[in-house]
Amino acid sequence: MKVSVVALFSVLGMGASSAAVAWMTPPDEPAPTSPARPGSSDGPTTPPADVAAPAWTSTPDEGSPAQLAAAEPLPASFSVPGPLRLDGRLGHAQLPADRAHETFVLVEVGAPEDLAIESRAPANVAIVIDTSGSMKGKRLDNAKAAARGMIARLRPDDTISVVTYSGDAELLLAPTSVGALDRFILDRTLGDLRGGGHTCMSCGVDLAREQLRRRSGAVNRILLLSDGVANRGMTTTAQFRSLGDAIRSERAAVASVGVDLDYDERVLFALSQASNGHHYFVEDPTGLPEVFDREARNLTGTVADRVDVDVELAEGVELLEVIARGHRREGDRVALSFGSFNAGDDKSALLRVLVQPGHGDRPVAAVSLAYRDLADGRDQRAGGELGLRLDPALDVVAELDPQVDERLGRKDTLDALLGANEAFARGDLGAARLELSRAQSTIDTRRRRSVATPGSAIDNEFEQQLQALNKAQESFDEAEKESPRPASAPRSSKGKKAIRSNAQAANPFL
């Protein structure tokens, strides 16, 4: 049965709590005149010469946008191969012409699984270790071991620095190339670490940013370790999200690692999400070396960096929302930052837009990709354009494109996991279960509507979403069974584990 866009968003609204939206939606950032391109400063630049200007920007004597659209209809989807693949897709290929309608612009960037790279940009890594009082003993010992293991994986031309923080921050190791690193001095320095004091996490992150700025032309990463709650400097989720936005604008990312069960997963998740990094939950500190090793592999396997996508909306198309992706906006231009890519990575952004009424073929968006290809050390660009038909014969809105529908399912899952966490943390188990149940129902509907072949890529994506929601439900149930009364479940060890596991599970659905 075909549904209207209004009905679709009614269902979407049921799947997302206001708390989760407030937690996750990155704020708009002020934009330069034109978004910066890879390999340049963040200052204004001109559009790349090798990406054709959108047809609707032609000079007046070449015809109006409507005339050009009628003469040269644009596709509702495109795919441009290359070291990084660029795909663009609209939620609808046709819309009724009588009034304004909402649809989506989906942008996906992917690196092939088998992409080989013989050369790469050096890595510039700042390890930030919590040395507050709660880190005493085995936690700190395992953090030291993890730092040593990560350094062992890096290459001679990579740069490493080490920062510690408690009530304030201290530079333990200034930026040093791995090849020139005196391992004996490093081991002795790490061995002298002692836990104690308060927790100024933002102090440690800010000092790490200063170290990254001392080297250019590298893949920049902050690896942040915490086992507690920030009680000095920045302390709120909103502050750390803004800090993540600033780090992303500096061409860096934060991989955050929460240790044990008493850290603030909202703060760490917001910081990593806003900066295009990952968030990890390590219940047992002995698992730290594995996480550090994974991040080291990511760094040494980076195939592209400074990956940016610009989406220029055509006249008559209004941006309503950018879903779960940091961005800058100026007028009809939206600049999306995707960070760095490893072989097999696939990242996407979804724009909800409003198309004004009209007749005939309507251009919707021009999409341009720019990035640094680390295989040959060159800047690469690609682009494509999207359009749809406004048909006066249509009186209902067609169902969404299945791939766009699946991407919305990821948002349902993300919002439900975070919203359920919020409800569960305040002791409202009923609201937490309802959040998850609504999302499961919505995703089941999307899955059936997609008519995907069982075992196909899109069907597997829906299955992963449902599995994450089911696992979250099971973790809440286990916590409730362990507790003498439901209201105490969030404070139990299984309750704390459930909340932190759900935050980590939300990573793939960004």
Number of C-alpha atoms within 10 A of each C-alpha: 5 10 12 15 17 12 10 13 12 11 16 19 13 15 26 24 21 11 15 19 16 13 20 25 19 22 17 15 16 10 19 15 14 19 23 22 25 21 14 10 11 16 12 14 14 10 15 15 8 10 16 14 16 19 18 22 12 13 10 9 6 12 13 15 20 17 15 18 20 16 11 14 17 23 19 22 20 16 14 14 13 13 17 27 16 24 20 25 24 27 25 21 20 20 26 20 20 16 12 15 18 21 24 25 25 20 25 17 23 20 21 16 11 8 14 11 15 9 14 20 22 22 24 28 29 27 25 27 28 29 27 24 17 19 22 15 11 12 20 22 17 17 24 19 17 21 21 18 17 21 22 14 17 23 14 15 15 22 27 23 22 25 24 27 28 25 21 18 23 16 16 18 19 15 23 18 18 19 13 11 16 10 14 9 11 15 14 10 13 20 13 8 16 14 18 16 14 20 28 23 31 21 20 26 26 14 20 28 18 12 24 24 14 10 14 10 11 18 26 27 26 25 25 24 23 26 26 22 18 20 15 15 15 17 17 14 20 19 16 22 26 18 21 28 26 17 24 26 19 16 24 27 27 27 24 26 26 25 26 19 23 18 19 19 28 21 22 29 31 26 30 29 28 28 30 24 24 21 24 23 25 20 17 13 19 16 15 26 19 14 18 24 20 13 18 21 15 15 25 19 18 23 29 27 27 24 24 23 27 26 23 20 23 22 17 15 22 17 19 13 14 22 19 22 22 24 26 19 21 16 11 15 21 23 23 22 21 24 22 24 25 20 20 13 15 16 17 20 22 22 21 17 20 18 24 17 18 19 15 17 24 30 30 29 27 23 24 24 26 23 25 22 24 20 17 13 13 13 17 18 23 20 23 23 24 24 24 23 24 22 17 15 10 13 11 12 18 18 17 23 18 18 16 20 21 21 21 20 27 23 22 26 32 30 30 31 29 27 26 31 33 21 21 25 20 14 17 17 22 12 17 25 20 17 27 28 18 19 28 24 14 19 25 17 13 18 21 12 16 20 11 15 10 10 10 9 11 19 17 15 19 24 17 15 25 21 14 20 26 14 15 24 21 13 19 24 18 14 21 20 12 15 17 10 9 17 15 16 26 25 18 16 15 21 25 22 22 25 25 26 21 24 22 19 22 22 16 13 21 19
